[in-house]
Amino acid sequence: MTRVYEDLKPTFVDPHDWALPTVLRSRAATAPDSVFLIAPEESEQWTYGEVLSEAETVAGSLHRAGAIAGDRLLIMAVNSSRFIRTWFGSAVCSLVEVPINTAYEGEFLRHQLDTVSPRWAVIDDVFAERFVAIAASSGQIERFWVIDTGTGAIDSALATLRGQGWSADPWDSLLDGPCVELPAPRAQDPASILFTSGTTGPSKGVSMPHAQMYFFAEEVVALTRLTAADTYLTMTPLFHGNAQFMAAYPALIAGARLVVRSKFSASRWVDFVRENEVTVTNFLGVMMDFAWKQPPRSDDADNTLRCIFAAPTASIVDEFAARFGVEAFVEVFGLTETCAPILSPYGEKRPVGAAGLAVADWFDVRLVDPETDEEVPVGEVGELVVRPRLPWTCSQGYYAMPDKTVEAWRNLWFHTGDALRRDEDGWYYFVDRYKDALRRRGENISSYEVEQAVLSIDEVVECAVIGVKADVDGGEDEVLAVIVVREPIAAENIWKRCEGRIPAFAVPRYIRFVDVLPKTPSEKVRKAVLREEGVTGDTADRTLVLTQ
């Protein structure tokens, strides 16, 4: 029998309650003195009651400044309690939060400002000059509130912004004034605009209603079995959905404690877990591999950690769980646009490579031929397409990009661009992004699976696999692996260690070592740049080695 994911039972039963201010007020009413937010680097913590009070104070200040429901509020700041309180305050004020990647400047920043036209902005003091540099696109911002990062830049930042003609005040002025209990936004009202990575073109702003933000977070509550007894640590940037609706918001829904760190540290990760008695945390991308490759300690398992939510999980899951005493690893497959239509059951041993089961009560999920949109047979690779079964639990589209919205939502299904396959038992397996897939001499190759095999080699830090033009007729692609290492290793050893881990036809013909991979500001590898560079003079060719 084909299995589906059945463990999702919303904490707040009425979908009309699926808005952040409603959830926050409910938690503050039932447990006002329970700790919610812990900021170790600020040596401070806040209870649910205190967070609500400050969110309502921030909302009141925004309201008195002239902010009205639907205005876009830009947030460009590193992780801190002020980021959380700004986000919550903007929700209470029914504004649309627009978190911006802190690496953005110049044309990247200009594009996002031009797209969303924010009226208000909260930024770290060290970013003031970036807005001055693109003043023509920043001109729609009426007022800045500036966070003092402790670097001594606050006074110059305020002077710089004011000198450009903007109103600018210290962030702490948002806490001057009374609490204001404004009407809560509706579940269908816009809550946030989060931008995609922009690996294949200009980044797109995903318009997310309150119900979608809530539902995504509720999925993580079910996924991790999060309760009020838990402490959830996040180290990923709050401008990213991984920290917002897959860590902070789930903690709020469950009544748990949230620990926010400014950034991830592989060498100190387990110390962070111990310091705040963390029970649940999340990994994104290569974070898990980086933590694993730290020198083992005899007390690695001496911690309170119960569950790790990793996207994706790596091949070292069992060894990692044993080393650090982790009860369960969980995983999802989803997108900012759709929530997660595929979840893994807690504590269950999954087939190798399986991402999870379809959340069939809440989503229609299909794998289709990307050319015809016709469903493919079980076991065959197809494009994942999704549609919600409950209103407002998927994105309302790409903000101010109707053409991109229509393209993605064709035939009334959201087209993810991801190639997956499903087995007869209902497990889904990620194969590749369609734009990253390779075909070598009649065989389909997943760049993702080759990358995972190379990353399992201890000396390797990062790896990006692409297809380059074959030098024989009918060859289609040859496989090139571009690799960053922590210590020298010969290409011959990479090839040797790939043997037996992946099919022979998938072993990279070419290997090139680089110091860094080209990336977008959101740390996604820019494979288009690597394809353009192709096979360079310093690239090792396996066919030449084998013939020597």
C-alpha positions in Angstrom: 0.0 0.0 0.0 1.3 3.5 -0.9 2.1 5.4 2.3 1.5 9.0 3.1 2.5 11.3 5.9 -0.3 11.3 8.6 1.2 13.0 11.6 0.2 16.6 10.9 -2.5 17.8 13.2 -2.5 21.6 13.5 -2.0 23.1 17.0 -4.4 25.9 16.3 -7.4 24.1 14.8 -9.2 27.0 13.3 -7.4 28.2 10.1 -8.8 31.7 10.7 -6.3 31.9 13.6 -3.3 31.2 11.4 -1.7 34.6 11.7 1.4 35.4 13.8 -0.2 38.1 16.1 -3.1 35.7 17.0 -0.6 32.9 17.8 1.6 35.3 19.8 -1.3 36.7 21.8 -2.6 33.2 22.5 0.8 32.0 23.8 1.2 35.2 25.9 -2.2 34.6 27.4 -1.6 31.0 28.4 2.0 31.2 29.5 3.0 34.9 29.9 6.0 34.1 32.2 7.5 31.3 30.2 10.7 32.1 28.4 10.4 32.4 24.6 13.4 34.2 23.2 17.0 33.7 24.3 19.8 35.7 22.8 23.1 34.4 24.3 25.3 36.9 22.6 23.2 39.8 24.0 23.0 38.1 27.5 19.3 38.6 27.5 16.0 36.6 27.3 12.4 37.5 27.0 9.2 35.8 28.1 6.1 35.3 25.9 4.4 38.2 27.7 7.4 40.5 27.3 7.8 39.6 23.6 4.1 40.4 23.0 4.4 43.7 24.9 7.4 44.8 22.9 5.9 43.7 19.6 2.8 45.8 20.4 5.0 48.7 21.3 7.0 48.4 18.1 3.7 48.2 16.2 2.4 51.3 17.9 5.5 53.2 16.9 5.2 52.1 13.3 1.5 53.0 13.3 2.2 56.5 14.7 4.9 57.0 12.1 2.2 56.6 9.4 2.5 52.9 8.6 -0.7 51.3 7.3 -1.7 47.7 6.6 0.0 46.3 3.5 3.1 48.6 3.6 6.3 46.8 3.0 8.9 47.0 5.9 12.4 46.1 4.8 14.6 44.4 7.4 18.3 44.1 6.7 20.1 43.0 9.8 22.1 40.1 11.2 20.5 37.7 13.7 19.5 39.5 16.9 16.6 39.9 19.3 15.9 43.2 17.5 15.3 41.4 14.2 12.7 39.1 15.9 11.0 42.0 17.7 10.9 44.0 14.5 9.4 41.1 12.5 6.8 40.4 15.2 6.0 44.1 15.5 5.5 44.5 11.8 3.1 41.5 11.9 1.1 43.1 14.7 0.9 46.3 12.6 -0.3 44.2 9.6 2.8 45.3 7.6 4.5 43.0 5.0 7.9 42.0 6.3 10.6 42.0 3.6 13.9 40.4 5.0 16.9 41.2 2.8 20.1 39.2 2.6 22.8 41.0 4.5 25.3 40.3 1.7 23.3 42.3 -0.8 24.5 45.6 -2.1 24.7 47.4 -5.5 22.6 45.8 -8.2 21.4 42.9 -6.0 20.0 45.3 -3.5 18.7 47.7 -6.1 16.7 44.9 -7.8 14.9 44.0 -4.6 14.1 47.6 -3.6 12.8 48.2 -7.1 10.6 45.1 -6.9 8.9 45.6 -3.5 9.1 49.5 -3.1 9.4 49.4 0.7 8.1 52.4 2.6 9.9 51.7 5.9 13.3 50.1 6.7 15.0 48.6 9.7 18.7 48.1 9.1 22.0 47.5 11.0 24.1 50.6 11.2 26.9 49.1 9.1 24.6 48.9 6.1 23.6 52.6 5.8 26.1 53.4 3.1 24.7 50.7 0.8 21.3 52.5 0.6 23.0 55.9 0.0 25.0 54.2 -2.9 21.7 53.4 -4.6 19.7 56.4 -3.5 17.6 56.5 -6.6 16.1 53.1 -5.8 16.0 53.7 -2.0 14.1 57.0 -2.4 10.7 55.4 -1.7 11.8 54.6 1.8 10.3 57.3 4.1 12.1 56.4 7.3 14.9 54.2 8.7 15.2 52.8 12.2 18.9 51.8 12.7 20.1 49.0 14.9 23.2 49.7 17.0 25.5 46.7 16.3 28.1 47.8 18.9 30.7 48.5 16.2 30.7 52.3 16.9 28.9 53.0 13.6 25.5 54.1 14.8 26.1 57.9 14.9 27.7 58.0 11.5 25.0 55.8 10.0 22.2 58.1 11.3 24.1 61.2 10.1 24.7 59.6 6.7 21.0 58.7 6.2 19.8 62.1 7.4 22.3 63.8 5.2 20.7 62.1 2.2 17.3 63.5 3.3 15.8 60.5 5.0 14.2 60.4 8.5 16.4 58.1 10.6 16.2 57.2 14.2 17.9 54.6 16.5 16.0 51.3 16.6 15.5 51.6 20.3 13.1 54.6 19.7 10.6 52.0 18.5 10.2 51.0 22.1 9.4 54.5 23.2 5.6 54.7 23.6 2.7 52.7 24.8 1.6 49.2 23.6 -1.1 49.4 20.9 -3.4 46.4 20.4 -4.2 46.7 16.7 -6.6 44.4 14.9 -4.9 41.1 14.0 -4.4 40.5 10.2 -6.5 37.9 8.6 -5.0 34.5 7.7 -5.2 35.4 4.0 -3.5 38.8 4.4 0.1 39.1 3.1 2.7 38.5 5.8 6.1 38.4 4.2 8.0 38.6 0.9 11.0 36.3 0.9 13.3 36.4 -2.1 14.6 33.3 -4.0 18.3 32.8 -4.4 18.5 34.0 -8.0 20.8 31.2 -9.2 19.2 31.2 -12.7 18.1 34.9 -13.1 17.0 37.8 -11.0 15.7 36.8 -7.6 11.9 36.6 -7.2 10.0 37.9 -4.2 7.7 35.1 -2.9 4.5 36.7 -1.5 3.5 34.6 1.5 0.1 35.1 3.3 0.0 34.7 7.1 -1.7 31.2 6.8 1.2 29.9 4.7 3.8 31.2 7.1 1.8 29.5 9.9 1.3 26.3 8.1 5.0 25.9 7.1 5.9 26.4 10.7 3.2 23.9 11.8 4.7 21.3 9.6 8.0 21.6 11.4 6.2 21.3 14.8 4.8 18.0 13.6 8.1 17.0 11.9 10.2 17.5 15.0 7.5 16.7 17.6 8.1 20.1 19.1 6.5 20.9 22.5 6.6 23.5 25.2 9.3 21.4 26.9 11.7 21.9 24.0 14.5 24.5 23.3 15.1 25.1 19.6 18.4 26.6 18.4 18.7 28.4 15.1 22.0 29.6 13.7 20.9 30.3 10.1 20.1 33.8 9.0 16.8 35.3 9.9 16.4 36.7 6.5 16.1 33.1 5.3 12.9 31.0 5.7 15.0 28.2 7.4 15.3 30.4 10.5 12.0 32.2 10.3 9.2 29.7 9.5 11.2 26.5 10.1 12.7 27.5 13.5 11.4 30.7 15.2 7.8 30.4 14.2 7.5 26.6 15.1 8.9 27.4 18.6 6.2 30.1 19.0 3.4 27.7 17.9 4.6 25.0 20.3 5.2 27.3 23.2 8.9 26.3 23.2 12.0 28.3 23.8 13.9 29.8 20.9 17.7 30.3 21.0 19.0 32.7 18.3 22.7 32.8 17.5 24.2 35.3 15.1 25.8 32.7 12.9 26.8 29.0 12.6 30.1 27.8 14.0 31.1 24.2 13.2 33.8 24.1 15.9 31.4 25.5 18.6 28.2 23.9 17.5 28.0 21.2 20.1 29.0 23.8 22.8 26.1 26.0 21.7 23.8 23.0 22.2 25.1 22.3 25.7 25.1 25.9 26.8 21.3 26.4 26.4 20.3 22.7 26.9 19.0 22.6 23.3 16.8 19.7 22.3 16.1 20.6 18.7 18.1 22.3 16.0 18.3 22.6 12.2 21.0 22.3 9.6 21.0 23.8 6.1 23.1 22.7 3.2 26.7 21.8 4.2 26.4 22.7 7.9 25.9 19.1 8.9 29.0 18.0 7.0 31.1 20.8 8.5 30.0 19.9 12.1 30.8 16.2 11.4 34.3 16.9 10.1 35.3 18.6 13.3 37.7 16.6 15.4 35.7 14.1 17.6 35.6 14.7 21.3 35.0 12.1 24.0 32.0 14.0 25.3 30.3 14.7 21.9 27.2 12.8 23.0 27.0 14.5 26.4 24.2 16.9 25.4 20.4 17.3 25.5 19.8 17.1 21.8 16.8 15.0 20.7 16.2 15.9 17.1 17.9 17.5 14.1 16.0 18.8 11.2 18.4 18.8 8.2 17.8 19.8 4.7 19.1 17.8 3.1 20.3 15.0 5.4 23.7 13.6 4.4 25.0 10.0 4.0 26.6 10.3 7.5 23.2 10.4 9.3 23.6 7.1 11.3 27.2 7.9 12.3 26.3 11.5 13.2 23.4 10.3 15.4 25.6 7.8 17.2 28.4 10.3 17.8 26.3 13.1 19.1 23.5 11.0 20.7 20.7 12.3 18.5 17.4 10.4 18.7 16.0 11.4 15.3 16.9 13.1 12.1 14.0 14.5 10.1 13.9 15.9 6.6 11.4 17.6 4.2 11.2 18.5 0.6 9.6 21.8 -0.1 9.9 25.3 -1.4 9.2 28.8 -0.1 6.4 28.9 -2.6 4.6 25.8 -1.5 5.5 24.9 2.1 6.7 21.3 2.3 4.5 18.7 0.5 6.9 15.9 1.5 7.8 15.1 5.1 9.7 12.3 6.8 8.1 10.5 9.8 9.8 11.1 13.1 12.2 8.4 14.2 11.5 6.1 11.3 14.3 4.5 9.3 13.9 5.7 5.8 15.1 4.0 2.6 18.5 5.3 1.5 18.1 8.7 -0.2 14.4 9.1 0.6 13.2 12.6 1.5 9.8 11.6 2.9 6.2 10.8 2.2 3.5 13.0 0.6 1.5 15.2 3.0 -1.6 14.0 1.2 -4.3 15.4 3.5 -3.0 18.9 2.8 -1.5 18.9 -0.7 -2.0 17.3 -4.1 1.4 16.0 -5.3 2.3 14.6 -8.7 5.4 13.8 -10.7 4.9 14.8 -14.3 6.7 14.9 -17.7 8.0 18.5 -17.7 7.1 18.8 -21.5 3.5 17.5 -21.3 2.5 17.8 -17.6 1.3 14.2 -17.8 1.9 12.1 -14.8 4.8 9.6 -15.1 4.5 6.0 -13.9 5.7 5.1 -10.4 9.5 4.6 -10.3 10.1 7.1 -13.2 11.6 10.5 -12.7 9.3 13.5 -13.2 8.9 17.1 -12.2 7.4 17.7 -8.8 4.2 19.7 -9.2 2.1 20.8 -6.2 -1.2 22.4 -5.3 -2.7 23.1 -1.8 -5.9 21.5 -0.6 -6.6 24.3 1.9 -6.7 28.0 0.9 -3.8 30.3 1.5 -1.3 27.6 2.4 0.8 28.3 -0.7 2.3 31.5 -2.0 0.2 34.2 -3.6 2.8 34.4 -6.4 5.9 36.4 -7.2 5.5 39.9 -6.0 5.2 42.4 -9.0 6.2 39.6 -11.4 3.0 38.3 -12.9 4.7 36.7 -15.9 6.9 34.6 -13.6 3.8 33.7 -11.5 1.8 32.5 -14.4 4.8 30.5 -15.8 5.3 28.7 -12.4 1.6 28.0 -11.8 0.7 26.7 -15.3 -2.2 24.3 -15.6 -3.2 25.2 -12.0 -0.2 23.4 -10.5 2.9 24.9 -9.1 5.9 23.6 -11.1 8.9 23.3 -8.8 11.6 22.6 -11.5 12.8 19.7 -9.3 13.2 16.1 -10.6 12.0 13.4 -8.2 11.0 9.8 -8.3 8.5 7.9 -6.1 8.7 4.2 -5.2 5.8 1.8 -4.8 5.7 2.4 -1.1 5.2 6.1 -1.4 8.7 7.4 -0.6 10.0 10.3 -2.7 13.6 10.8 -3.7 15.2 14.0 -4.9 17.1 13.4 -8.2 18.2 16.9 -9.3 17.1 20.3 -10.4 16.1 19.9 -14.0 18.4 22.6 -15.1 21.3 20.8 -13.3 20.6 17.3 -14.6 23.2 15.6 -16.9 23.0 12.9 -19.5 26.1 11.0 -20.4 26.1 8.5 -23.3 22.5 7.6 -22.8 22.6 7.5 -19.0 20.8 10.1 -16.8 23.0 11.5 -14.0 22.0 13.4 -10.9 24.5 16.1 -10.1 23.2 16.1 -6.5 24.1 12.4 -6.0 27.6 12.8 -7.5 28.1 15.8 -5.2 27.1 13.8 -2.2 29.5 11.1 -3.0 32.4 13.6 -3.4 31.4 15.4 -0.2 31.7 12.2 1.7 35.5 12.4 1.2 37.0 13.8 4.3 39.4 16.2 2.5 36.5 17.8 0.5 34.8 20.9 1.9 32.5 21.8 -1.0 31.7 20.4 -4.4 29.6 21.5 -7.4 29.0 19.1 -10.3 28.1 20.3 -13.8 27.9 18.9 -17.3 30.3 20.1 -20.0 30.1 19.4 -23.7 31.4 15.9 -24.7 34.2 15.6 -27.2 32.6 12.6 -29.0 29.4 12.4 -31.1 26.4 11.3 -29.1 28.3 11.8 -25.8 25.9 14.6 -24.7 27.6 15.6 -21.4 30.8 14.9 -19.6 30.9 15.2 -15.8 33.0 18.0 -14.2 33.4 18.2 -10.5 34.6 21.6 -9.2 36.0 21.0 -5.7 37.1 23.0 -2.6 39.4 21.0 -0.2 40.6 21.6 3.3 43.9 19.8 2.6 45.6 18.7 -0.6 44.3 15.5 -2.3 45.1 14.2 -5.7 42.4 14.0 -8.4 43.3 10.3 -8.7 42.3 9.7 -5.1 39.0 11.5 -5.7 38.2 9.2 -8.7 39.3 6.1 -6.7 37.0 6.9 -3.8 34.1 7.6 -6.1 34.3 4.0 -7.4 31.7 1.8 -5.8 29.8 4.8 -4.4 28.2 5.9 -7.7 27.8 4.2 -11.0 30.9 4.1 -13.2 29.2 6.3 -15.9 28.6 9.0 -13.2 32.2 9.2 -12.0 33.5 12.7 -13.0 35.7 12.7 -16.0 37.0 16.1 -15.1 38.1 17.4 -11.7 39.1 21.0 -11.0 40.2 22.3 -7.6 39.4 25.9 -6.7 39.8 28.1 -3.6 36.1 29.1 -3.6 33.0 28.4 -5.5 31.1 31.3 -7.2 27.9 31.9 -5.2 25.0 34.2 -5.0 24.7 36.4 -1.9 22.4 33.8 -0.4 25.3 31.2 -0.7 23.8 29.2 -3.6 26.4 28.0 -6.1 26.2 29.8 -9.4 26.6 26.8 -11.7 26.0 29.0 -14.7 29.4 30.6 -14.0 31.1 27.2 -13.7 29.5 26.1 -17.0 30.7 29.2 -18.7 34.3 28.5 -17.5 34.0 24.9 -18.5 37.2 22.8 -18.7 40.2 25.0 -17.9 43.9 24.4 -18.3 44.2 23.3 -14.7 41.4 20.7 -14.9 42.4 17.0 -14.4 41.1 14.6 -17.1 40.5 11.1 -16.0 40.7 9.7 -19.5 44.3 11.0 -19.8 45.3 9.4 -16.5 43.8 6.1 -17.4 45.7 5.9 -20.7 49.0 6.7 -19.1 
